[in-house]
Amino acid sequence: MPHTSPVTVGAAPLRPEDVVAVARHHAPIVIDAGALDRVAAARGVIDGMAADPNPHYGVSTGFGALATTFIAPERRRQLQQSLIRSHAAGTGPEVETEVIRALQLLRLQTLASGHTGVRPQVVETYAAMLNAGITPIVREYGSLGCSGDLAPLAHIALASMGEGDVRDASGEKVPAADALAAAGIAPLQLVEKEGLALINGTDGMLGMLVLALHDLEDLFLTADISAAMSIESQLGTDAVFAADLMALRPQLGQAVSAAHLRAFLGSSPMVHSHKGPEDGRVQDAYSLRCSPQVHGAARDTASYAATIAERELASVVDNPVVTSDGRIESNGNFHGAPVAAVLDFLAISVADVASVAERRTDRALDPARSHGLPPFLADEVGVDSGLMIAQYAAAGIVSELKRLAVPASVDSIPSSAMQEDHVSMGWAAARKLRRAIDGLGRVLAIEILTGARALDLRAPLEAGPATGAVRDLVRTVAGGPGPDRFLSPDMEAVAALVQSGQIAAIAKEHAND
């Protein structure tokens, strides 16, 4: 069910579930009163420095490579406007609404920290825009992930000034000024330091990391049950997943995946039908036998990434910052290296889980390896092609995922006249991970479609309760064995079941976690 309870910003670090609630389910936002007091106090520090004849970076100077240029007081408002307008330089397709809302929320979190020097009304404006469903249009390209996600954040700031275009609550593209007016929100007129505070942050890459981890939790569970369908229908053994065998290698993720497979297969009549001395096979192929090891490694990667995400959610990312004792200090906390690295790490794991799933799918279609199933699970071999080309689709996606697994975070490109001479590329890492997650869901859907047909073809042998429930759900959107038919709608329908979390929900019911 969508989360509708208000999310409080400024009292404590946001939780991952808070980000998902606001970004994906439009949960309302409340600003903690104490946070506004801290914001006002920090603003007092900036106001004092603005009156100082000595230059202070971000307050009375230019930015980046222009940090040594002193800006006279009468020109500083223009400086802030120019900063936002020039940095709102994204190009390419529009970024997804949930990503932009996560971006808005996480910038708001830092603004509410009382360490950025913005006025309370800036915090209130950002919260009001989120609550009104105003989504600034952010473009695909523009961030190098150092000095934060500059261009994406600048597009947010531009909209808060009443400039540029946004999507309103209904999804219509409208001028930002009109959307603000309709919501009763006064456009911001930025003053000293506020421009920098609005665009220095890892908020885009962090938001995408949090959303990715949320989705991967369900997808890794889905991978466990899709593997169970393959092992069961290919007459594999569950003996290799025994708890005492897993204890010989105390990898946490592996233990979780193996426990799931034991739960999904332990009461399967199909698995029990070939247990005993008459089954002459010593061991199954790696793609079946080593499923917990591959899935478990991905789980452990996600666990580490979640630790990094939680630390970043507790961070204040701005430059310069207002310290608790009233200093204003430059720093490098905007560098996205920690987040970028785990985004790339996750892309590797996603590719690996998809790769082993495709190998299990391919085995089901090969009569030399499927232990009695018809070639390609076809109805009339020679006339029908069955699921032959569905496997092609899975293989094509896996190939794409391997390319997406190439790290972005090692590909630094200097910018800003060599002032920013080492960048994280965290935004790029996050964007390719989102594409990879979509691909993983589709590869798992193809394995599930294949496994469901294979289970049906084993009749009168019966599937276990968990795998049988998944097969029954699949049958509500995709037909069972029979002559060839238009296959793409079946594949899309099962992919929708995976991506909606319905397959994972069945797995949770039977996982005994």
C-alpha positions as CSV (number, residue, x, y, z in Angstrom):
1,M,0.0,0.0,0.0
2,P,1.3,3.5,-0.8
3,H,2.8,5.3,2.2
4,T,0.7,8.4,3.1
5,S,1.9,9.2,6.6
6,P,3.8,12.5,6.8
7,V,7.6,12.5,6.6
8,T,9.3,14.9,9.0
9,V,12.4,16.6,7.7
10,G,15.0,18.2,9.9
11,A,14.5,16.3,13.2
12,A,16.7,13.3,12.3
13,P,18.3,11.7,9.3
14,L,15.8,10.4,6.7
15,R,15.4,6.7,6.5
16,P,15.4,4.9,3.2
17,E,11.7,4.2,3.5
18,D,11.1,7.9,3.9
19,V,12.8,8.6,0.6
20,V,10.7,5.9,-1.1
21,A,7.5,7.2,0.5
22,V,8.0,10.8,-0.7
23,A,9.6,10.0,-4.1
24,R,7.4,7.1,-5.2
25,H,4.2,7.5,-3.1
26,H,4.0,11.3,-2.7
27,A,3.9,11.2,1.1
28,P,3.5,14.7,2.5
29,I,6.4,16.5,4.2
30,V,6.5,18.4,7.5
31,I,9.5,20.5,8.5
32,D,10.6,20.2,12.1
33,A,10.3,23.5,14.0
34,G,13.7,23.1,15.7
35,A,15.2,22.7,12.2
36,L,13.9,26.1,11.2
37,D,15.5,27.6,14.3
38,R,18.8,26.1,13.4
39,V,18.5,27.3,9.8
40,A,17.8,30.9,11.0
41,A,20.8,30.8,13.3
42,A,23.1,29.7,10.4
43,R,21.7,32.4,8.2
44,G,22.8,34.9,10.8
45,V,26.4,33.8,10.3
46,I,26.1,34.3,6.6
47,D,24.6,37.7,7.0
48,G,27.5,38.7,9.1
49,M,30.0,37.6,6.5
50,A,28.1,39.3,3.7
51,A,28.7,42.6,5.5
52,D,32.4,41.8,5.9
53,P,34.7,43.7,3.5
54,N,37.0,40.7,3.3
55,P,36.0,38.1,0.7
56,H,34.3,34.8,1.7
57,Y,33.9,32.0,-0.8
58,G,30.3,31.6,-2.0
59,V,29.2,34.6,-0.1
60,S,31.1,37.5,-1.7
61,T,33.1,35.7,-4.4
62,G,32.5,33.9,-7.7
63,F,32.4,30.1,-7.9
64,G,34.7,27.3,-8.8
65,A,37.6,28.6,-10.9
66,L,36.3,32.1,-10.3
67,A,36.6,31.8,-6.5
68,T,39.1,34.7,-6.3
69,T,36.8,37.2,-7.9
70,F,35.3,39.6,-5.4
71,I,31.6,40.5,-6.0
72,A,30.3,43.8,-4.8
73,P,27.2,43.7,-2.5
74,E,24.9,45.3,-5.1
75,R,25.7,42.5,-7.6
76,R,25.4,39.5,-5.4
77,R,21.7,38.9,-6.1
78,Q,22.5,38.8,-9.8
79,L,25.4,36.5,-8.9
80,Q,23.0,34.0,-7.4
81,Q,20.5,34.1,-10.3
82,S,23.3,33.8,-12.8
83,L,24.7,30.8,-11.0
84,I,21.4,28.9,-11.1
85,R,20.6,29.9,-14.7
86,S,24.0,28.9,-16.0
87,H,24.2,25.7,-14.1
88,A,20.7,24.5,-15.2
89,A,22.3,23.1,-18.3
90,G,20.9,19.6,-18.5
91,T,20.2,18.0,-21.8
92,G,18.6,14.9,-23.1
93,P,15.4,13.1,-22.1
94,E,13.4,14.0,-18.9
95,V,14.4,12.2,-15.8
96,E,11.7,10.1,-14.1
97,T,9.4,11.9,-11.6
98,E,10.4,9.6,-8.7
99,V,14.1,10.4,-9.2
100,I,13.4,14.2,-9.3
101,R,11.3,14.0,-6.1
102,A,14.0,12.1,-4.4
103,L,16.5,14.8,-5.5
104,Q,14.2,17.5,-4.2
105,L,13.7,15.8,-0.8
106,L,17.4,15.1,-0.2
107,R,18.4,18.6,-1.0
108,L,15.7,19.8,1.4
109,Q,17.1,17.5,4.0
110,T,20.5,19.2,3.8
111,L,19.0,22.7,3.7
112,A,17.1,21.8,6.9
113,S,20.3,20.8,8.7
114,G,21.2,24.3,9.6
115,H,24.6,24.0,8.1
116,T,24.0,25.6,4.7
117,G,23.2,29.2,5.5
118,V,20.0,29.5,3.6
119,R,17.0,31.4,4.9
120,P,14.1,29.5,6.5
121,Q,11.9,30.5,3.6
122,V,14.1,28.5,1.2
123,V,13.4,25.4,3.2
124,E,9.7,26.1,3.4
125,T,9.6,26.7,-0.4
126,Y,11.2,23.4,-1.2
127,A,8.8,21.6,1.1
128,A,5.8,23.4,-0.4
129,M,6.8,22.4,-3.9
130,L,7.1,18.8,-3.0
131,N,3.7,18.8,-1.2
132,A,2.1,20.5,-4.2
133,G,3.4,17.8,-6.5
134,I,5.5,20.3,-8.5
135,T,8.2,18.4,-10.3
136,P,10.9,20.5,-12.1
137,I,12.0,19.1,-15.4
138,V,15.5,17.6,-15.0
139,R,17.4,16.3,-18.0
140,E,19.4,13.1,-18.3
141,Y,22.9,14.6,-18.8
142,G,24.6,17.4,-16.9
143,S,26.1,16.0,-13.7
144,L,29.7,14.7,-13.3
145,G,28.9,13.8,-9.7
146,C,31.4,16.3,-8.2
147,S,30.5,19.6,-6.6
148,G,27.5,17.4,-6.4
149,D,24.8,16.8,-9.0
150,L,25.1,20.4,-10.2
151,A,22.9,20.6,-13.3
152,P,20.0,18.5,-11.9
153,L,19.9,20.4,-8.7
154,A,20.1,23.7,-10.6
155,H,17.0,22.8,-12.5
156,I,15.2,22.3,-9.1
157,A,16.5,25.7,-7.9
158,L,15.5,27.4,-11.2
159,A,11.9,26.2,-10.7
160,S,11.9,27.5,-7.2
161,M,12.8,30.9,-8.7
162,G,9.7,30.7,-11.0
163,E,11.8,30.0,-14.1
164,G,11.9,27.1,-16.5
165,D,9.3,24.3,-16.9
166,V,7.8,21.8,-14.4
167,R,5.3,19.0,-14.3
168,D,2.3,19.8,-12.1
169,A,0.5,17.4,-9.9
170,S,-1.4,16.1,-12.9
171,G,1.7,15.5,-15.0
172,E,1.1,18.5,-17.3
173,K,4.1,20.5,-18.5
174,V,3.7,24.1,-17.4
175,P,5.9,27.1,-16.7
176,A,7.3,27.1,-13.2
177,A,5.9,30.5,-12.5
178,D,2.4,29.3,-13.3
179,A,2.7,26.2,-11.2
180,L,4.0,28.1,-8.2
181,A,1.2,30.7,-8.5
182,A,-1.4,28.0,-8.7
183,A,0.0,26.4,-5.5
184,G,0.2,29.8,-3.7
185,I,4.0,29.6,-3.5
186,A,6.1,32.8,-3.9
187,P,9.1,32.4,-6.2
188,L,12.4,32.6,-4.3
189,Q,14.7,35.6,-4.8
190,L,18.1,34.2,-3.8
191,V,20.6,36.1,-1.7
192,E,24.2,35.4,-0.6
193,K,25.3,31.8,-0.4
194,E,21.9,30.4,-1.3
195,G,22.7,29.5,-4.9
196,L,25.6,27.3,-3.9
197,A,23.6,25.7,-1.1
198,L,20.9,24.6,-3.6
199,I,23.2,22.8,-6.0
200,N,26.1,21.3,-4.0
201,G,25.0,17.8,-3.2
202,T,25.0,14.1,-4.0
203,D,21.3,14.1,-3.8
204,G,20.5,12.7,-7.3
205,M,22.9,9.7,-7.1
206,L,21.8,9.0,-3.5
207,G,18.1,9.1,-4.3
208,M,18.6,6.7,-7.2
209,L,20.7,4.4,-4.9
210,V,18.0,4.3,-2.2
211,L,15.3,3.6,-4.9
212,A,17.5,0.9,-6.4
213,L,18.1,-0.9,-3.1
214,H,14.4,-0.9,-2.4
215,D,13.7,-2.5,-5.8
216,L,16.6,-5.0,-5.5
217,E,15.3,-6.4,-2.3
218,D,12.3,-7.7,-4.1
219,L,14.2,-8.7,-7.2
220,F,16.7,-10.8,-5.3
221,L,13.9,-12.6,-3.6
222,T,12.2,-13.0,-7.0
223,A,15.5,-14.5,-8.3
224,D,15.5,-17.1,-5.5
225,I,12.0,-18.3,-6.4
226,S,12.7,-18.2,-10.1
227,A,15.8,-20.3,-9.5
228,A,13.6,-22.7,-7.5
229,M,11.2,-23.1,-10.4
230,S,14.2,-23.9,-12.7
231,I,15.8,-26.4,-10.3
232,E,12.4,-28.1,-9.6
233,S,11.3,-28.4,-13.2
234,Q,14.7,-29.6,-14.4
235,L,14.6,-32.3,-11.8
236,G,17.5,-30.8,-9.8
237,T,18.3,-31.5,-6.2
238,D,17.8,-29.4,-3.1
239,A,20.3,-31.4,-1.1
240,V,23.1,-29.0,-1.9
241,F,21.3,-26.2,-0.1
242,A,21.4,-27.9,3.3
243,A,22.1,-25.6,6.2
244,D,25.1,-27.5,7.4
245,L,26.7,-27.2,4.0
246,M,26.1,-23.5,3.9
247,A,27.6,-23.2,7.4
248,L,30.9,-24.4,6.0
249,R,31.1,-21.1,4.2
250,P,29.6,-18.4,6.5
251,Q,28.7,-15.9,3.8
252,L,25.6,-14.1,5.1
253,G,23.8,-13.5,1.7
254,Q,24.5,-17.0,0.6
255,A,22.9,-18.4,3.7
256,V,19.8,-16.3,3.1
257,S,19.4,-17.4,-0.5
258,A,20.0,-21.1,0.4
259,A,17.4,-20.9,3.2
260,H,14.9,-19.5,0.7
261,L,15.6,-22.4,-1.8
262,R,15.1,-24.9,1.0
263,A,11.8,-23.3,1.9
264,F,10.6,-23.2,-1.7
265,L,11.7,-26.8,-2.6
266,G,11.5,-28.7,0.6
267,S,7.8,-29.7,0.3
268,S,7.9,-30.2,-3.5
269,P,6.4,-33.5,-4.7
270,M,8.4,-33.0,-7.9
271,V,11.7,-32.8,-6.1
272,H,10.9,-35.7,-3.9
273,S,9.9,-37.8,-6.9
274,H,13.5,-38.4,-7.9
275,K,15.2,-38.5,-4.6
276,G,16.9,-41.8,-3.7
277,P,19.4,-44.3,-5.2
278,E,17.6,-44.5,-8.5
279,D,18.7,-40.9,-9.3
280,G,22.2,-41.4,-10.7
281,R,23.2,-37.8,-11.0
282,V,26.0,-36.8,-8.7
283,Q,25.5,-33.1,-8.9
284,D,23.7,-30.4,-10.9
285,A,25.2,-27.8,-13.2
286,Y,26.6,-24.7,-11.6
287,S,23.7,-22.4,-12.7
288,L,21.4,-24.6,-10.5
289,R,23.7,-25.8,-7.8
290,C,25.5,-22.4,-7.2
291,S,22.4,-20.2,-7.3
292,P,22.7,-19.3,-3.5
293,Q,26.4,-18.3,-4.0
294,V,25.6,-15.9,-6.9
295,H,22.4,-14.5,-5.4
296,G,24.1,-14.3,-2.0
297,A,27.0,-12.3,-3.3
298,A,24.5,-9.8,-4.7
299,R,22.7,-9.6,-1.4
300,D,26.0,-8.9,0.4
301,T,26.8,-6.2,-2.1
302,A,23.4,-4.6,-1.5
303,S,23.9,-4.8,2.3
304,Y,27.2,-2.9,1.9
305,A,25.6,-0.4,-0.4
306,A,22.8,0.1,2.1
307,T,25.4,1.0,4.8
308,I,26.8,3.7,2.5
309,A,23.4,5.0,1.7
310,E,22.5,5.3,5.4
311,R,25.7,7.2,6.1
312,E,25.0,9.5,3.2
313,L,21.4,10.1,4.4
314,A,22.9,11.3,7.7
315,S,25.4,13.6,5.9
316,V,25.4,17.4,5.2
317,V,26.7,17.9,1.7
318,D,27.4,21.5,0.8
319,N,30.4,23.7,0.2
320,P,31.1,25.8,2.1
321,V,29.3,24.8,5.2
322,V,28.4,26.7,8.3
323,T,29.8,24.8,11.3
324,S,28.2,24.3,14.6
325,D,30.5,26.9,16.2
326,G,29.7,29.5,13.6
327,R,32.6,29.1,11.1
328,I,32.1,28.9,7.4
329,E,34.5,26.3,5.9
330,S,35.2,24.9,2.5
331,N,35.3,21.1,2.2
332,G,35.1,18.3,-0.3
333,N,32.1,16.4,1.1
334,F,30.2,17.0,-2.2
335,H,32.5,14.4,-4.0
336,G,30.3,11.5,-4.9
337,A,33.0,8.8,-4.7
338,P,31.4,6.7,-1.9
339,V,28.0,6.6,-3.6
340,A,29.4,6.2,-7.1
341,A,31.5,3.1,-6.1
342,V,28.6,1.2,-4.6
343,L,26.3,2.1,-7.6
344,D,28.9,0.5,-9.9
345,F,29.3,-2.4,-7.5
346,L,25.5,-3.1,-7.6
347,A,25.5,-3.0,-11.4
348,I,28.1,-5.8,-11.4
349,S,25.9,-7.9,-9.1
350,V,22.8,-7.2,-11.1
351,A,24.5,-8.4,-14.3
352,D,25.7,-11.6,-12.5
353,V,22.3,-12.5,-11.1
354,A,20.7,-11.9,-14.5
355,S,23.5,-14.0,-16.2
356,V,22.9,-17.0,-14.0
357,A,19.1,-16.8,-14.5
358,E,19.5,-16.8,-18.2
359,R,21.8,-19.9,-18.0
360,R,19.1,-21.7,-16.0
361,T,16.5,-20.6,-18.6
362,D,18.7,-21.9,-21.5
363,R,19.1,-25.3,-19.8
364,A,15.3,-25.7,-19.6
365,L,15.1,-25.4,-23.4
366,D,17.8,-27.8,-24.3
367,P,16.7,-31.5,-24.4
368,A,20.2,-32.6,-23.8
369,R,20.2,-30.9,-20.4
370,S,16.6,-30.6,-19.3
371,H,16.1,-34.2,-18.3
372,G,13.1,-35.1,-20.4
373,L,11.5,-31.8,-21.3
374,P,10.7,-31.2,-25.0
375,P,13.0,-29.0,-27.1
376,F,12.4,-25.3,-26.4
377,L,9.3,-26.5,-24.4
378,A,7.5,-26.5,-27.8
379,D,4.1,-28.2,-28.4
380,E,4.9,-29.8,-31.8
381,V,8.6,-29.9,-32.2
382,G,9.6,-28.7,-35.7
383,V,6.4,-26.9,-36.2
384,D,6.5,-24.9,-33.0
385,S,9.5,-22.9,-31.7
386,G,8.2,-22.7,-28.1
387,L,10.3,-20.4,-26.0
388,M,13.3,-20.4,-28.2
389,I,13.3,-16.6,-28.9
390,A,12.3,-15.7,-25.4
391,Q,15.7,-17.0,-24.4
392,Y,17.2,-14.8,-27.1
393,A,15.6,-11.8,-25.5
394,A,17.1,-12.8,-22.1
395,A,20.5,-13.3,-23.7
396,G,20.3,-9.9,-25.3
397,I,19.4,-8.2,-22.1
398,V,22.3,-10.0,-20.2
399,S,24.7,-8.8,-22.8
400,E,23.5,-5.2,-22.3
401,L,23.8,-5.7,-18.5
402,K,27.4,-6.7,-18.9
403,R,28.1,-3.5,-20.7
404,L,26.2,-1.5,-18.0
405,A,28.4,-3.2,-15.4
406,V,31.5,-1.4,-16.7
407,P,32.2,1.1,-13.9
408,A,31.5,4.8,-14.4
409,S,33.3,5.8,-11.2
410,V,36.7,5.3,-12.7
411,D,36.1,7.5,-15.7
412,S,36.9,10.9,-14.3
413,I,36.8,13.9,-16.7
414,P,38.3,17.2,-15.5
415,S,36.1,20.3,-15.6
416,S,35.9,23.9,-14.5
417,A,39.3,24.9,-15.8
418,M,40.9,22.1,-13.8
419,Q,39.5,23.3,-10.5
420,E,37.3,20.2,-10.5
421,D,40.1,17.9,-11.8
422,H,38.8,14.6,-10.4
423,V,35.1,13.8,-10.5
424,S,33.0,10.8,-9.4
425,M,30.6,10.2,-12.3
426,G,28.1,9.1,-9.6
427,W,25.1,10.4,-11.5
428,A,26.1,8.3,-14.6
429,A,26.6,5.2,-12.4
430,A,23.1,5.7,-10.9
431,R,21.5,6.2,-14.3
432,K,22.9,3.0,-15.8
433,L,22.0,1.1,-12.6
434,R,18.3,2.0,-13.1
435,R,18.5,0.6,-16.6
436,A,20.2,-2.5,-15.3
437,I,17.5,-3.1,-12.7
438,D,14.8,-2.9,-15.4
439,G,16.8,-5.5,-17.4
440,L,17.2,-7.9,-14.4
441,G,13.4,-7.8,-13.8
442,R,12.8,-8.8,-17.5
443,V,15.4,-11.6,-17.4
444,L,13.8,-13.0,-14.2
445,A,10.4,-12.8,-15.9
446,I,11.6,-14.9,-18.8
447,E,12.9,-17.5,-16.4
448,I,9.6,-17.5,-14.5
449,L,7.6,-17.8,-17.8
450,T,9.9,-20.7,-18.8
451,G,9.8,-22.3,-15.4
452,A,6.0,-22.1,-15.3
453,R,5.7,-23.9,-18.6
454,A,8.3,-26.5,-17.6
455,L,6.4,-27.2,-14.4
456,D,3.2,-27.7,-16.4
457,L,4.9,-30.1,-18.8
458,R,6.0,-32.3,-15.8
459,A,2.4,-33.3,-15.1
460,P,1.3,-35.4,-13.4
461,L,4.2,-34.5,-11.1
462,E,3.1,-31.6,-8.9
463,A,5.0,-28.4,-8.1
464,G,5.7,-27.3,-4.5
465,P,3.4,-24.8,-2.8
466,A,5.6,-21.8,-3.4
467,T,6.6,-22.5,-7.0
468,G,3.1,-23.7,-7.8
469,A,1.6,-20.4,-6.5
470,V,3.9,-18.4,-8.8
471,R,3.0,-20.7,-11.7
472,D,-0.7,-20.1,-10.9
473,L,-0.2,-16.3,-10.8
474,V,1.6,-16.5,-14.2
475,R,-1.4,-18.4,-15.6
476,T,-3.6,-15.4,-14.9
477,V,-1.7,-13.3,-17.5
478,A,0.0,-15.9,-19.7
479,G,-1.3,-19.2,-21.2
480,G,0.3,-22.5,-20.5
481,P,1.8,-25.1,-22.9
482,G,0.3,-25.3,-26.4
483,P,0.8,-24.3,-30.0
484,D,2.9,-21.2,-30.6
485,R,1.2,-17.8,-30.1
486,F,2.2,-14.2,-30.0
487,L,4.7,-14.4,-27.2
488,S,5.6,-10.8,-26.5
489,P,2.4,-9.9,-24.6
490,D,3.0,-12.9,-22.3
491,M,6.6,-11.7,-21.6
492,E,5.5,-8.2,-20.9
493,A,2.7,-9.4,-18.6
494,V,5.0,-11.5,-16.5
495,A,7.6,-8.7,-16.4
496,A,4.9,-6.5,-15.0
497,L,4.2,-9.1,-12.3
498,V,7.9,-9.1,-11.4
499,Q,8.3,-5.3,-11.4
500,S,5.1,-4.8,-9.4
501,G,6.4,-7.0,-6.6
502,Q,3.6,-9.6,-6.9
503,I,6.1,-12.5,-7.5
504,A,8.2,-11.3,-4.5
505,A,5.1,-11.2,-2.4
506,I,4.4,-14.9,-3.0
507,A,8.0,-15.7,-2.2
508,K,7.8,-13.8,1.1
509,E,4.8,-15.8,2.1
510,H,6.8,-19.1,1.7
511,A,10.3,-17.9,2.7
512,N,10.1,-18.6,6.4
513,D,12.3,-15.6,7.1
